[in-house]
C-alpha cells in the first residue's frame, strides 16, 4: 500500500500557479541568505572578524528567520490543501524539502557561530586566527539582503555587555529555529526519501568537463594502436627480464666451455 500524506486540512482551496511561483521565489531567496550566512560564519574567529561582521551576521540571521516564517506558512497552507493537483503537490513537496534542508543548515551554522564567538571574543582581538582573508563579506551580505551597502563606520571599541546580550539573543533564536523544524514535521508529513527531483537541471548530471573527459577515453579505446602507459611499462619489464636471463645463460655456457 503506497504511503500517502494524511495530514491535510479540511478547507479546500484551489492551488494556483502564482502560489507555486511565489513559493519558488521565497525558497530561492532563503537559499541565498543561508548561503550568505554560511560564508560570513566561516569568518568568525578569523582575522576579518569584527563588530561589522557580527552585525552582518545578525542582519542575515534576521532576514533568514523572517523568510522562514513566511515560507512555512505559505507551504503548509498549500500542502494541507486536499484540492491541490498532483503535479502542483509534487512541486510543493520539492520546495518543502529544499526549505527544510536550508533551515537545518541555518540551524547548524547558527550553533557554530554561537560556540566560536564564545571562544573568540572581540574584546581581545589578539586571539583571532590569522587566516589571511581580507574583506569580501560586506558585499556578499549586501547582495543577499538586497541592500545597497553595508560598509559603514563601526565603533572602534566593544560596547559593554554587547557580546553577552548577543549570545543571549542567539540562544533564543537557535531554540526558535529548532522548534520551528520540529513543528514543521508535525504539521506536514512530507517524506523526503519519496520526493524525487526532476527538471532540466537534473537531466544531464555530467558537466562539460566530464563529458570531454569521457569523449577522450572513448577515443583512446577506439584506437587499437594506442597502448596505455601501464602496458608499455609491463612490456619493458618483460624485455628487461628476458635480457637478464639471456646474459646469465651466455655466461653459464662460457664458464662451462672455458673452465
Order of alpha helices (4+ residues) and beta strands (2+ residues): alpha-alpha-alpha-alpha-alpha-alpha-alpha
